[in-house]
Every structure is written in C-alpha cells, then in structure tokens.
Amino acid sequence: MLRALQKYLTITILIMGGSYLAYEMFLYSRAQQLLPPKTTIAGLQVGGMSVPQATDVLMQHYMAPITIYYRQDQVELDPQEIGFALDAPAMIQAAQAQRDQQETWRSFLEFALKQSLDPVQIPLQATHDRDLLLARLQLIASFLDKPAKGPQLLAGSATFQYGEAGYVADIDASMADVETALYRPQQREVNLVVVDQAASSFDMQLLGQNITDQLGAFSGIGSVFIMDLGTGEEVSINGDVAISGLSILKIAIFLETYRVLDAPPNEYVQGLLYDTAVLSSNYGANLLLHVIAGADNTYEGATKLTESLRRLGLENTFMAVPYDATPVASRPSTYITPANTDPNLITRPDPAMQTTAEEIGTLLAMIYYCAQGKGALLAIYPGELTPNECQAILDLMVQNEEGNLIRFGVPESVRVSHKHGWDFVTQGDAGVVFSPGGDFVIVEYVTDPNSSWLSHEIGFPLLREITRATYNYFNFDTPNLEDPNIRAEREQIAREAAAAEAAAAAETEAVDEAGGGGTAVSPDQSTPTP
C-alpha cells in the first residue's frame, strides 16, 4: 500500500512538474517576444517590455520638449524642429541581438529567476541638425536679447541720450549645454549663458557719424574738422580736401599781423583788425597785408603770409593773390599743394587762396593754446608772439556777430570766436567755442561744385545744425534745444527793429537840425552803420 502511495505521489509530482515546466516553457516562448529583464536602452529601463512599449517609452522621453531658460524667461524647444532623430529600432534590435546570442538554458534561467544574469545596456543612438539648433537659439536670442545701447542723437532734436546697459545670450557657450540636455532622458532643462553688457560711453566717433549722416542729405560736399581742446581728440570728415580760403583765411592774417608787430597795435591797425574781423572787410584785410609786408605791397604781404603758414606746417594753406585783386606777372597766381593735386578733387577751390578744414582748425587750436602760454606758436616764434597777443586775436573774433553759422548753433550766452566766409558755391565758418562742457574748435564748409550758386537757405541751416550737434556732444547734460532757424528769425527781427529805430532817430535829428537852420542830411546820404 505504501509503495503504491509513493508511486502515486511520484507520478503526481512528475505530472505537476512537467505541467509547470511546460507552462514556464510556454511563458518563456512568449517572453522571447519581449526585451530581456533589466534591459536599459538610452538610459531608460525597458526590460520586459514589448517592442512597441519600449519604443513609446523612448519616444516619450527623448522627443519631449527641452525647456530653455533665458534669465526669467522660459522657452520650449521641440526636438523635431532641430532635426532630432531617435533611432529606436536600431537600439531595440541591438538589445534583442544580445538576447539572441545567449545560450537557451541561460536565457531560460534568467526568465525563470525574473532577472538578468548579465544586464543589457544599449547606448543612445540619435542625431540632430546642429545648424538648425544654432539657428533656433539665435532666433530665441533675437527676441530676448537686450544689447547695450550707446549714446544716440535723438531724431529731430540734435540732443544726445545716455546709453543703456544690456545683455545678450552667448550662443557658442550655450550650445554644449543645450545638446547635452537634448541627449538626456530626464532633466531636459538648460540655462542659456547670458552675458551682461555695459553701456558704451561717448566718443568722437559718435559725433562724426552724426555729422556724416547730416551731410548725407546734402547734394554737394561737406568738409568738417572738430577738435576737443581739452583732450586733443579730433573728428575729420573730408578735412583734408582743398577748399577756397574765403574770408576764413583772415584768421591767418590776424595772427601774422600780431607776429610782425613789436608793440601793441596802434589805433590805425586796431581799426583794420576790427573792420576785417567784425565787418569782414576785404579792404581792411589787404591793408593788414601791408603791415605784414612792412611796405605798401599787398602781394608781398600775401607771400610773407604763405611763408609763415609753411613754417607752421600748414602746407595746404596759402594766399597767392590778395582779396579782390588780380594776378600779376611778377607773383605766383597759385601754389601747388598735396591737397589741390588730388586727382579726385572736385571742390573747385579758388586758385588764388586755399586751405583745408583740418589746417584752419589746427591754426585755431594753435592760437587757443598760445593764449594759454603753451603750444607750437610760442615754440616756433619765440619772442615774436605772446599769450596776450593770441588772446587778443580770440577776443577780436568774439566781436564778430555776422555770418551767424556757428553762433546760431549754440546758446546765446556762449562765447564764439570765429570767422565766417562764403562765395557763390562755398559757405563756411571756423572758430573756437567756449562752452560749459569744454572748449572746442569747429571748422565747417559746404560746397556744391555742380552748381553755380549755393543758396544760403540750403547751406546755412545745415552748418548750424552741425554746430548744434557738436555743442550738444560737448554739453550732453545741458544741450541747446533751440532750433537755430528760430534763433535766426528772432535776431533778424531785432536787427530790423534796431535799424528802423536808428533811421527814425537820424530823421528826427535831421529835422531838428533843419529847424535850427542847419542843413538836413537824408538817410540815403549818410554813412551806413555796419
């Protein structure tokens, strides 16, 4: 009986074991369609999953947007937009290939124990388009960057505004971090590298660009030279182009007159200086050439003036023929200079007297520094010029209230020592501006070589606005906000009123004299007041 029971139990166990084994084999055969336990693909656990399930897991993680932080702003980057391609089939096939390489008993044992004896780890296989990523990041930066701004001229006001600090994304420095996040299944966030930028400070280049822009609207040619007398910084726009000397060359006559005098000018010479500087008298200028020549010979005076300019290094500035005079056979009618031999020269400068904006500006700077007891004039002409004489020249030209080009570009309270001049096609002014924000030299010309006449209504407003922009550059915090044209109209009205008042006074005086038995003098017969 016992034996029969043992046999029965043995058969039962064998049947049950066989059934279990058969069932496990059945499950194992089905499991062969799944990935091995503890399979890791691209850093994700996909063991025991079917191919579609594993594919979904990979796609859900790696095709999820990347969160890009630009300071406080947040932007999502879709991997598909940058050509990100995940090769899920290849990675799954690699995992299956490792499983298929195992011996059957080992594979079955892993299945039965529900764990891998040798975990399967498949690295990420994916690509992206780096150019598309770069373009995308640049697009994000274009919306969120706030680059620093330099000082700018406010449109229509000739005033400058302060620069602003800013920041910009450093895309090159950010690329590696973004790509790392793109190839990461979790923590798909990244901070762009953002660089702070300080606001740029004022420089003369800013002023030069503004003047260039203003001249760009002019059909002719502009020539401008500006010097910061405090720092020596310069702006030169066509400053080395030969230009007609005009009455601006009288500045050189003032200097040479004082140089040849051994004592302060007498009343006669003082009168000539005044007439030449304030009334722009050509006759007075020619008589000063007599003083320079030491004889009643204007041509000799012009020659000596030119020789002195050469000593100062001003090789493009000369006077060959005096004002309102004609060439004579015994004297040169012009001089050859580096500026007027430029094959591209189109300004048609007066052959009798020429200069450049740079050289007139340099001459004014020499006079300014001489008045302060320093500079080239005192070194080149020791004992022949004094600071007081140079200051007298500056003070003389401050009295010039005509040719209001530079003067109308600055506030009325600002002293301007200048000399203006123009002919049919060229207009200009040159002087020293004593401004609260710093003294500066400004020399400005406009000329229209393609016309026989340059209207004052075209040239004057342009020259005044160039002066106003220059003044506002030096006086950023207290700019000149008055339109120079309004200033011109106001002073014109004041002049006409003053002239009418003077005429009325003269008429009253004439009537009084006639009533007293004197001879009446009509306004037309009287000598006009300059």
Secondary structure by P-SEA (a helix, b strand, c coil): caaaaaaaaaaaaaaaaaaaaaaaaaaaaaacccccccccccccccccccaaaaaaaaaaaaacbbbbbcccbbbbbcccccccccaaaaaaaaaaaaaaaccaaaaaaaaaaccccbbbbbcccccccaaaaaaaaaaaaaacccccccccccccccbbbbbbbbcccccccaaaaaaaaaacccccccccbbbbbccccccaaaaaaaaaaaaccccbbbbbbbbccccccccccccccbbbbccccaaaaaaaaaaaccccccaaaaaaaaaaaccccaaaaaaaaaaaaccccaaaaaaaaaaaaaaaccccccccccccccccccccccccccccccccccccccccccccaaaaaaaaaaaaaaaacccaaaaaccccccaaaaaaaaaaaaaccccccccccccccccccccccccccccccccccccccccbbbbbbbbccccccccccccaaaaaaaaaaaaaaacccccccccaaaaaaaaaaaaaaaaaaaaaaaaaaaaaaaaacccccccccccccc
